[in-house]
Amino acid sequence: MDRLFQIDFVYTAATFSVVVLATIVFLTIFETVTKYNNWEEIKNGNVSVALATGGKIFGVANIFRFSIQHNDSLFTMLTWGFLGFGLLIFGYFVFEFLTPRFKVDEEIQKDNRAVGLLSFIISLGLSFVIGAGIIK
């Protein structure tokens, strides 16, 4: 199997497939964490939900990027992805905890774009910190 993954096209297709499937799983988990239906809100034009969800997608992809860049195996890459997503969700809860004057989920559901944008930026920023910690 290692010889097969030495072919760039095969390795790229394999990592792409794993990342897409993992992202679907992660978004399903994120859907259960939030108090609103992400895809229904996005369908209705809620930009804040789209920003928060997009931040999670971008954050996860960025974590996988760092892992792939370090030439990790598919299993190690997936492990980093799960750990990174767990840390992103933890960061979301910390964001909620650090804003006691309002509920992040409620504000995002009400399409408060400032909160949605901040959620996006937190996910993006944390993904760079998580990615920087990925080592061989």
N, C-alpha and C positions, 0 to 999 in steps of 0.2 A: 504494500500500500504506500510505503514511503516513496518508492520509485515513481509511482503514479502521481503523487503530489509534487514531485520535482518538475513536472510539466506545468509551466506557468498558466496555461489556459485551464487546466484541470484544477489547480490550486485556487485560482480566481473564482471559478464557478462554484467550487466547494465552499469557500469562505463566504461568497455572496449568498448562497443558499442557506447556510447556517445563520448568517446575520439576519436575513429576511424572516426566517422562521422564529428566531429568538425575539426579534422586534415585535412580531405578532403576539407572541406569548407575553412579552413585557407590557404591551399596550392593553392586553386583556387584564393583566394584573392591575395596571394603572386605572383602568375603568372601574374595577371593584373598590379601589381606594378612594376615589372621588365620590361625592354625593350626587353627582349629576351624570347623565348619559352623554359621554363625550361626543359620540358620532351624531346623536340627535341634535345636540346643541350646535355642532359644526354645520350640520345640514340646515339649521335654522339661521345661520349666519352669525353665530356668536364668535367674534374675533378673539375674545379673551381665551375661550376654551381652545380655539385653534392655536393660539400662541403657546398656551401651557402644554398642550399635546405635542405640538411641533418642537418645543424645547426638550421634551422627553425623547422624541425620536432623534433629534439632532444630538442630544447628549449621549444616548446609547450608541449611535453610529460613531461618534467621536471616540468613545471608549474602545469600541471594536477597532477603530482605525489605529489607535496606539498599540493595541494588542497585536494586530496583524503586522504593524511596522516592526515589532520586536521579534518577528519570525517565530511566534509561538505555534504550537500544534493547534489543530482545530479544537481539541478538548480543552486545552489551556485557554484558548481564545474565548470559548464559550463560558468557561469558569470566570474569567475576568468580566465578561459581559454580565453574568448573573450578579457578581459582586458589585460591579459598577452600578447596575440598575438598582440594586438594594440600597446602595449609598445615595443614589439620586432620589429615591422614594423617602429615605431618611431625611435628606435635605429639604424635601417638600414638607415633611412634618415639622422640621425645625422652623421653616419659614412660617408655618401656621402658628407655632408656639411663640415665635418672636413678634407676632403682630396681634397682641391681645385686644386691641381696639376694634378689630373686625375679623371675620372668618374668611380666610383665603378662598375656600371652596364657594362660599356664598357670593363673594364679590366677583369671582370669575364667572359663576353661573349668571350673575346679573350683567355680564359683559363689561365689567370695570376693566378697561383696557390697560390702565396703569398697572393694576395687579397682575393681569395676564402677561404684560411685557416683562415685569419684574420676575415672574415665575419662569418665563423663557430664559431670561438672562441668568438667573440662579442655576437652572439646569445646565446651561451652556458653560458657565464658569466652573461649576463643580465638575463637569465632565473633563475639563482641561486639568484640573487638580488631580482627579482620579487617574486620568491617563498618564500624567507625569509620574505617578507612583508605580506604574506598571514596569516591572523589570524582568529580565530573563531569569 
